[in-house]
Amino acid sequence: MTGLTGRTGEGRMRASRADRGNAALELVILAPILLALLSLVIAAGRTTVAQGSVDAAARDAARQASIALTASAAQTAGLLSARVALRQDGLDCSPTIVIDTSQFTSVPVGQPAAVTAVVSCAVPLANLALPGLPGMARLSATCTSPLDTYRSRRGE
């Protein structure tokens, strides 16, 4: 006697026996691929968040340096501001911070001048994504903030 599909009861039994174990095999093959894909998505997301922290640190450093009265005070304020911003965001890296205050003395009062801050950070990817992910991500940001055109500037 045949059913609606045209198979006998015995044919259906053979087909179901042949499919046994396929789900486990598919899981064994697909699980590492899915975990690797998930790991890459997490790494990309966390790296994006870390880049945002580096951008914010550069912006804060440039702003704090631009409101200082002297070039040396601008250096100190910019460095401190960038380090504090990175620490508050929980970014685990050894930052390289460069504050360019050359326009404090090279541009006369009454002419536009600016302070530029460059913040670079080497972030270990093992801390950003799943443990064991090798390598480092080099993140960098540059921000420029204008000096008040008519404020006195001292190079000290």
LOTI-12286 format. One line per 8 residues: number of its first residue (from 1); their letters; for each residue x, y, z of N, C-alpha, C. Coordinates in steps of 0.05 Angstrom, whole numbers, m for minus. Example, Ala and Ser with C-alpha at 12.3 -4.5 7.8 and 13.67 -1.06 7.14 Angstrom:
BEGIN
1> as> 264,m114,156,246,m90,156,264,m66,156  257,m45,142,273,m21,143,258,1,157 $
END
This chain:
BEGIN
1> mtgltgrt> 17,m23,0,0,0,0,18,25,0  12,43,m17,28,67,m19,13,90,m6  28,109,5,16,133,18,13,155,m2  8,178,8,4,201,m9,30,209,m25  52,203,m14,77,211,m27,87,191,m47  74,168,m48,82,148,m67,103,129,m55  110,132,m30,129,114,m17,114,93,0  126,71,1,115,51,19,125,56,47 $
9> gegrmras> 114,44,66,123,48,94,152,40,97  160,19,83,188,10,85,207,31,73  200,44,52,216,65,39,221,89,57  200,96,72,202,118,91,221,111,114  220,87,122,237,77,144,266,78,136  272,69,111,299,69,101,310,98,99  294,117,90,302,145,87,307,157,114  291,151,134,295,163,160,320,151,174 $
17> radrgnaa> 326,125,169,350,113,180,375,125,167  373,131,142,396,143,127,402,171,137  382,186,147,386,213,156,396,214,185  396,192,199,405,193,227,434,201,229  440,220,247,467,229,251,475,253,234  459,260,215,465,283,198,465,309,213  447,312,232,445,337,248,470,341,264  480,319,276,504,321,293,528,328,275 $
25> lelvilap> 530,316,252,552,321,233,551,350,223  527,360,217,524,388,209,533,407,231  526,400,256,534,417,279,564,417,282  576,394,279,606,393,282,620,409,261  609,410,237,621,425,215,615,455,218  591,462,225,583,490,226,590,505,251  593,491,274,598,505,299,624,521,299  647,510,290,671,527,289,669,551,270 $
33> illallsl> 655,547,248,652,569,229,634,591,242  613,583,255,596,603,268,610,617,291  626,602,306,641,615,328,662,634,318  675,627,296,695,646,284,681,671,274  658,668,261,643,691,252,634,709,275  624,697,296,616,711,320,640,726,332  663,713,332,687,725,343,695,750,327  693,748,301,700,771,284,681,794,287 $
41> viaagrtt> 655,788,291,635,809,295,641,823,322  647,808,343,653,819,369,678,836,367  699,826,354,724,842,351,719,868,336  703,867,315,697,891,299,682,911,316  663,902,331,647,920,348,663,932,370  679,916,383,696,926,405,718,945,394  729,939,371,749,957,359,737,983,352  712,983,343,698,1008,337,694,1025,362 $
49> vaqgsvda> 687,1012,384,683,1026,409,710,1037,418  731,1021,416,758,1031,424,767,1054,407  761,1054,381,768,1076,363,753,1102,372  728,1098,380,713,1121,391,726,1133,416  737,1116,433,750,1126,456,776,1141,449  791,1131,429,815,1145,421,808,1172,408  786,1172,392,777,1197,380,770,1218,402  755,1208,422,747,1226,444,771,1236,460 $
57> aardaarq> 791,1219,464,815,1228,478,830,1249,462  832,1246,436,846,1266,419,830,1292,420  804,1291,418,787,1315,419,790,1329,446  789,1314,468,793,1326,495,820,1339,498  841,1325,488,868,1335,491,871,1361,475  861,1362,451,864,1387,435,848,1410,448  825,1404,458,808,1425,470,822,1436,495  831,1418,512,844,1427,537,870,1442,531 $
65> asialtas> 884,1434,511,909,1448,504,903,1475,492  881,1478,478,874,1503,465,865,1525,484  856,1517,508,847,1538,527,869,1544,547  892,1531,545,914,1537,563,926,1564,555  940,1577,574,951,1604,569,979,1603,557  994,1581,562,1021,1579,552,1024,1553,537  1046,1551,521,1051,1526,507,1057,1503,526  1073,1508,547,1079,1487,566,1055,1478,581 $
73> aaqtagll> 1037,1496,589,1013,1489,602,994,1473,583  995,1481,558,979,1466,538,989,1438,535  1015,1433,534,1026,1406,533,1016,1390,556  1019,1401,580,1012,1386,605,982,1380,605  966,1400,599,936,1397,599,927,1376,578  939,1377,555,932,1358,534,939,1330,540  963,1326,550,972,1299,558,955,1287,580  950,1303,600,934,1294,623,906,1288,614 $
81> sarvalrq> 894,1305,598,867,1301,589,864,1276,573  882,1271,555,881,1246,538,883,1221,555  902,1221,574,906,1198,591,881,1192,608  870,1214,619,846,1211,636,822,1200,619  819,1211,595,797,1202,578,800,1172,571  824,1163,565,828,1135,558,823,1117,583  832,1126,606,829,1111,630,799,1109,637  784,1131,635,756,1131,641,740,1112,623 $
89> dgldcspt> 749,1110,598,735,1092,579,744,1063,582  763,1058,600,772,1031,605,789,1019,583  801,1036,567,817,1026,544,845,1018,555  852,993,551,877,982,561,898,983,539  913,1005,539,935,1008,520,956,1027,531  978,1028,518,999,1047,524,999,1069,503  985,1091,509,981,1111,488,1006,1127,481  1008,1135,456,1028,1155,448,1012,1180,442 $
97> ividtsqf> 1019,1201,457,1004,1226,455,1023,1248,447  1017,1262,425,1033,1284,415,1015,1309,413  1024,1330,427,1009,1355,427,1027,1376,412  1017,1386,389,1032,1405,374,1023,1433,382  1040,1447,397,1034,1474,407,1052,1495,393  1063,1488,370,1081,1506,357,1069,1533,349  1043,1533,344,1030,1558,335,1025,1577,358  1030,1569,383,1029,1587,405,1049,1610,401 $
105> tsvpvgqp> 1073,1604,391,1093,1624,387,1098,1632,358  1091,1615,339,1098,1621,311,1077,1637,297  1053,1638,308,1031,1654,295,1025,1678,313  1026,1702,302,1021,1726,318,992,1728,327  988,1742,349,961,1748,358,946,1763,337  921,1756,333,904,1768,313,902,1751,288  918,1730,286,917,1712,264,908,1684,274  893,1670,258,883,1643,267,906,1624,273 $
113> aavtavvs> 903,1610,295,923,1590,303,908,1567,315  922,1544,318,909,1520,329,928,1503,343  918,1485,359,933,1464,373,923,1438,362  942,1420,356,934,1393,345,943,1372,365  926,1353,370,932,1330,387,929,1304,370  950,1287,373,949,1261,360,952,1240,382  932,1222,383,932,1201,402,932,1174,387  952,1157,394,954,1131,382,955,1110,404 $
121> cavplanl> 943,1088,398,941,1066,419,943,1039,405  959,1022,416,960,994,406,944,977,425  921,968,415,902,953,432,904,924,426  910,907,446,911,878,441,883,867,434  881,853,413,855,841,405,846,819,423  864,806,437,856,785,456,839,796,478  843,822,485,826,834,506,800,845,495  799,849,469,775,861,457,754,840,449 $
129> alpglpgm> 762,817,441,743,798,431,745,773,448  744,750,436,746,725,450,775,719,457  781,707,480,808,701,487,822,684,466  847,690,461,862,675,442,864,687,414  849,709,409,850,722,383,877,737,382  894,730,363,921,741,363,922,770,352  943,783,357,949,809,344,941,833,360  947,856,348,942,882,359,928,899,338 $
137> arlsatct> 912,917,348,899,937,330,912,964,337  923,977,317,935,1003,321,914,1024,314  905,1038,335,884,1058,332,897,1086,335  888,1105,319,900,1131,320,878,1152,313  881,1176,326,862,1197,320,877,1224,322  869,1243,306,880,1269,305,857,1289,308  862,1310,325,842,1330,328,855,1357,330  844,1377,318,855,1405,319,834,1423,331 $
145> spldtyrs> 843,1440,349,825,1459,363,837,1487,360  821,1506,352,831,1533,348,838,1547,374  858,1565,372,865,1583,394,849,1608,390  843,1621,412,829,1647,410,847,1666,395  836,1678,374,852,1695,356,864,1719,370  849,1731,389,858,1756,401,868,1752,430  873,1728,438,884,1723,465,914,1723,463  927,1733,484,957,1733,483,966,1704,485 $
153> rrge> 989,1699,472,1001,1672,471,1030,1674,480  1037,1656,498,1064,1655,507,1076,1627,502  1100,1627,494,1113,1602,487,1124,1586,511  1129,1598,533,1141,1587,557,1142,1557,556 $
END
